[in-house]
Amino acid sequence: MDQNALEVQNLKTYYYTENGTVPSVDGVTFHVKQGETLGIVGESGSGKSVTTLSVMRLIEKPGKIIAGEIRFAGRNLLDLSESEMRKIRGKEISMIFQEPLTALNPVFSVGYQIREALMNHLKLDKAAAKQRTLELLKQVRISRPESVYHAYPHELSGGMRQRAMIAMAISCHPQILIADEPTTALDVSIQAQILRIMKQIIKEEGSSILLITHDLGVIAEMADRVAVMYAGQIVEQCDVYTLFEAPRHPYTRGLLKSTPRLHQLEDTLDSIEGTVPNPLFMPSGCRFHTRCPYAKPICGEQEPNLYEEASSRHEVRCLMHEPEFAGQWTQER
């Protein structure tokens, strides 16, 4: 896992609306190593899904990628033509969408949709593509693959549709698998099954996974490293163990404290005061300072950098951890 499978540098994706410019993704930088799972976590509206859609070059108007690089296999994906990107999507970089009922085409059977992807990208004939499709459905623990092959998306349960979506995503052995909230709207037992399937895929296929979720339990189960997003920016990035044992950004601490735990069921859950800022009117300075319990006047004036501690490779976007300003928070830290 020494080599990076995907590198994103200073990515900016803005939406140009009648009311003003929305910086949905504003200077995001991260990488995913080969065979690694990077989890991106944050509240709704933090920019997680727009980040992944940017990687896939699926941003629609009024959105536009205005800056940055997305490097994959020695190329900047932002320099490729649409026809070149179509050859990469689904084959080298695949995506499991948040809601498979809308991602799958309702007028074609599940088997047809997977089979067509195989015929298009791997140039298999119809018989070989069908056989491979049935094998894929078995791989994602579908007990009646022939029946599901002929079924339409609306005839399947949410868990079955998600399994079919995973089968389609891994059909061409992608190097990068993007999973956008893969267990949302599924009950707990089905969530656990889907996560086990994804872990098995990592082991068997050797794919790198970019996992988008708001669920810290899923992060703990799946991720090797974690990037925490807030208001279009990464505010903390480190390995998963460090995130849970020694979080540094006040927002990350707030997320962890607001997560229910079995031994604290009788206690009142903590919450992060306030709301995510309106992207049309981002606060000056640190974007979290209006909700931060440690905020000083300087936080509303000085925008923090994503500061990295060389010894731990732990990145945090907070003046409290920048050497120039850290002395002001000696007691709070």
C-alpha positions in Angstrom: 0.0 0.0 0.0 2.9 2.3 -0.7 1.8 3.6 -4.0 -1.1 6.0 -4.4 -4.0 4.8 -6.5 -5.7 8.2 -6.5 -4.4 11.7 -5.8 -6.7 14.7 -5.4 -5.0 18.1 -5.2 -6.7 21.4 -4.3 -10.0 20.4 -5.8 -12.6 23.2 -6.1 -16.1 22.5 -7.3 -18.5 25.5 -7.2 -22.2 25.8 -8.1 -23.2 29.1 -9.8 -26.8 29.8 -8.7 -29.1 32.8 -9.2 -28.5 33.7 -5.5 -24.7 33.5 -5.7 -21.7 31.1 -5.8 -21.8 28.0 -3.6 -18.3 26.6 -2.8 -19.4 23.0 -2.3 -15.8 21.7 -2.5 -13.2 24.3 -1.7 -9.6 23.3 -1.9 -9.8 19.6 -1.0 -6.6 17.5 -1.0 -6.3 13.8 -0.2 -4.9 10.5 -1.6 -5.9 6.9 -1.5 -3.2 4.2 -1.5 -3.5 0.9 -3.4 -5.6 -1.6 -1.4 -6.6 1.1 1.1 -10.0 2.3 2.3 -10.2 6.1 2.9 -13.3 7.1 4.7 -14.7 10.6 4.2 -17.1 11.6 7.0 -19.1 14.7 7.8 -22.6 16.1 8.2 -25.0 16.4 5.3 -24.0 19.4 3.1 -20.3 19.1 4.0 -19.3 18.3 0.4 -18.7 14.6 0.6 -20.8 13.4 -2.3 -19.9 16.4 -4.5 -16.2 15.4 -4.0 -16.8 11.9 -5.3 -19.0 13.1 -8.2 -16.1 15.4 -9.1 -13.7 12.5 -9.1 -16.1 10.7 -11.5 -16.5 13.9 -13.6 -20.3 13.7 -13.1 -20.9 17.3 -12.0 -23.8 18.8 -13.8 -24.7 22.4 -14.4 -24.9 24.8 -12.6 -21.9 23.1 -11.0 -18.4 23.3 -12.3 -14.9 22.0 -11.3 -12.9 25.2 -11.4 -9.5 24.2 -10.0 -7.4 21.3 -8.9 -6.0 18.0 -10.1 -7.4 14.4 -9.9 -4.5 12.1 -10.8 -5.2 8.5 -11.6 -2.9 6.1 -13.4 -0.5 8.9 -14.3 -3.1 11.1 -15.8 -5.1 14.2 -14.6 -8.7 13.2 -15.1 -9.7 16.8 -15.5 -7.7 16.9 -18.7 -9.5 14.0 -20.4 -12.2 14.3 -22.9 -15.7 12.9 -22.1 -15.2 9.9 -24.4 -11.9 9.1 -22.5 -13.7 9.4 -19.2 -16.5 7.0 -20.3 -13.8 4.3 -20.8 -12.6 4.8 -17.2 -16.0 5.1 -15.5 -17.3 1.6 -14.5 -14.1 -0.1 -15.6 -11.2 1.4 -13.7 -13.2 3.6 -11.3 -16.6 2.4 -10.3 -19.2 3.8 -7.9 -21.8 2.4 -5.6 -24.5 5.1 -5.4 -26.4 6.0 -2.3 -29.8 4.9 -3.7 -29.6 2.0 -6.1 -33.3 2.3 -7.1 -32.5 5.6 -8.8 -29.0 4.5 -10.0 -30.3 1.4 -11.7 -32.4 1.8 -14.9 -36.0 0.9 -14.0 -36.9 -0.3 -17.6 -34.1 -2.9 -17.8 -33.6 -6.1 -15.8 -30.7 -6.2 -13.3 -28.9 -8.9 -15.2 -29.2 -7.0 -18.5 -27.6 -3.9 -16.9 -24.6 -5.8 -15.5 -24.2 -7.9 -18.6 -24.1 -4.7 -20.8 -21.4 -3.2 -18.7 -19.3 -6.4 -19.2 -19.9 -6.5 -22.9 -19.1 -2.8 -23.2 -15.9 -2.6 -21.1 -14.5 -6.2 -21.3 -15.8 -7.0 -24.8 -17.3 -10.3 -23.7 -19.9 -12.0 -25.9 -23.5 -12.3 -24.6 -23.2 -15.8 -23.3 -19.9 -15.1 -21.5 -21.2 -11.9 -20.1 -24.3 -13.6 -18.7 -22.2 -16.3 -17.0 -20.0 -13.7 -15.5 -23.0 -11.8 -14.3 -24.4 -14.8 -12.5 -21.0 -15.4 -10.9 -21.0 -11.8 -9.7 -24.5 -12.1 -8.2 -23.3 -15.2 -6.3 -20.2 -13.3 -5.1 -22.3 -10.6 -3.4 -24.3 -13.4 -1.6 -27.4 -13.4 -3.7 -28.9 -16.9 -3.2 -31.1 -16.9 -6.3 -28.9 -15.4 -9.0 -30.9 -16.6 -12.0 -34.1 -15.1 -10.6 -32.4 -11.8 -9.7 -30.8 -11.7 -13.1 -34.2 -11.5 -14.8 -35.8 -9.2 -12.1 -36.3 -5.5 -12.5 -35.0 -3.1 -9.8 -38.4 -2.3 -8.3 -39.0 -6.1 -7.8 -36.1 -6.3 -5.3 -35.7 -5.3 -1.7 -33.4 -2.4 -0.8 -30.7 -4.9 0.4 -30.9 -6.9 -2.8 -30.7 -3.8 -5.0 -27.6 -2.7 -3.1 -26.0 -6.1 -3.6 -26.8 -5.9 -7.3 -25.3 -2.4 -7.4 -22.1 -3.7 -5.8 -22.0 -6.6 -8.3 -22.2 -4.1 -11.2 -19.5 -1.9 -9.6 -17.0 -4.7 -9.2 -17.8 -6.4 -12.5 -14.8 -5.0 -14.3 -12.3 -5.3 -11.5 -11.9 -1.6 -10.9 -8.8 -0.1 -9.2 -10.9 2.4 -7.3 -14.3 1.7 -5.8 -16.3 4.7 -4.6 -19.1 3.9 -2.2 -21.4 6.8 -1.4 -23.4 6.0 1.8 -23.6 2.3 0.8 -25.7 1.3 3.8 -28.1 4.3 4.1 -31.8 3.3 4.5 -31.0 -0.3 5.1 -31.8 -2.0 8.4 -29.0 -2.9 10.8 -28.7 -6.6 9.9 -28.6 -5.8 6.1 -26.0 -3.1 6.8 -23.7 -5.6 8.5 -24.1 -8.0 5.5 -23.3 -5.3 3.0 -20.2 -4.2 5.0 -19.0 -7.9 5.2 -19.4 -8.2 1.4 -17.4 -5.0 0.8 -14.6 -6.2 3.1 -14.5 -9.5 1.3 -14.3 -7.6 -2.1 -11.3 -5.6 -0.8 -9.5 -8.9 0.1 -10.3 -10.7 -3.1 -10.1 -7.9 -5.7 -7.4 -5.7 -4.1 -9.4 -2.6 -4.9 -8.9 0.8 -3.2 -12.1 2.2 -1.7 -13.2 5.8 -1.2 -16.0 5.4 1.3 -18.5 8.3 1.9 -20.6 8.1 5.1 -22.0 10.1 8.0 -21.9 6.9 10.2 -18.8 6.7 12.4 -19.6 3.1 13.1 -19.1 2.3 9.4 -15.9 4.3 9.5 -14.6 2.3 12.4 -15.5 -1.0 10.7 -14.2 -0.3 7.2 -11.6 2.6 7.0 -7.8 2.6 7.2 -7.6 6.4 7.2 -10.3 9.1 7.6 -10.8 12.6 6.2 -13.3 14.7 8.1 -15.1 17.3 6.0 -16.9 20.5 7.1 -18.4 23.2 4.9 -16.5 22.1 1.8 -13.1 21.6 3.4 -11.2 18.8 5.0 -10.7 19.8 8.6 -8.9 16.7 9.9 -7.1 13.7 8.3 -5.4 10.8 10.0 -5.5 7.0 10.4 -8.7 5.6 11.8 -7.2 4.6 15.2 -5.9 8.1 15.8 -9.2 9.6 14.9 -11.1 7.7 17.6 -8.3 7.8 20.2 -6.9 11.3 19.8 -9.1 13.6 17.6 -7.8 17.1 17.4 -10.3 19.3 15.6 -13.2 20.5 17.7 -15.6 19.5 15.0 -14.3 15.9 15.0 -14.5 15.8 18.8 -18.1 17.0 18.6 -19.0 14.2 16.1 -17.5 11.6 18.3 -19.2 12.9 21.5 -22.6 12.9 19.7 -22.3 9.2 18.8 -24.4 7.0 21.1 -22.6 4.3 23.0 -24.1 1.2 24.8 -22.7 2.1 28.2 -24.1 5.6 28.0 -27.7 4.9 27.1 -29.1 6.6 30.2 -27.0 9.8 29.6 -28.1 12.7 27.5 -26.3 12.7 24.1 -24.0 15.6 23.4 -24.6 17.7 20.3 -22.8 20.3 18.3 -24.5 23.6 18.9 -25.6 25.6 15.9 -26.0 24.6 12.3 -23.8 24.2 9.2 -23.2 27.7 7.7 -25.1 28.8 4.6 -22.6 28.2 1.8 -23.7 31.4 0.2 -22.5 33.3 3.3 -19.5 31.5 4.7 -18.2 33.0 8.0 -14.9 34.7 7.8 -11.9 33.0 9.3 -12.4 29.4 10.4 -15.7 28.1 9.0 -16.4 26.3 12.3 -15.7 29.1 14.7 -19.4 30.1 15.1 -20.1 26.6 16.6 -16.7 26.0 18.3 -16.5 25.9 22.1 -12.8 26.8 22.0 -13.2 29.8 19.6 -11.1 32.9 20.2 -11.6 36.3 18.4 -8.7 35.4 16.1 -10.7 32.4 14.8 -13.1 34.8 13.1 -10.3 36.8 11.5 -7.7 34.2 10.4 -8.5 31.3 8.1 -6.6 28.2 9.3 -4.4 26.1 7.1 -4.5 22.3 7.0 -1.5 21.9 9.3 0.4 18.5 9.2 2.5 17.2 12.1 5.5 15.6 10.4 5.9 12.9 13.0 2.4 11.5 12.9 1.1 12.7 9.4 -1.9 13.9 11.3 -3.5 16.9 9.5 -5.8 19.4 11.2 -7.3 22.7 10.1 -7.4 24.6 13.3 -5.4 27.6 14.6 -5.3 25.9 18.0 -2.8 23.4 16.5 -0.8 25.8 14.4 2.5 26.6 16.2 2.1 30.4 15.5 -1.2 30.6 17.4 -1.2 27.5 19.7 -0.1 29.3 22.8 -3.5 31.1 23.1 -5.2 27.7 23.8 -2.7 26.3 26.3 -5.4 25.6 29.0 -8.1 24.3 26.7 -5.9 21.8 24.9 
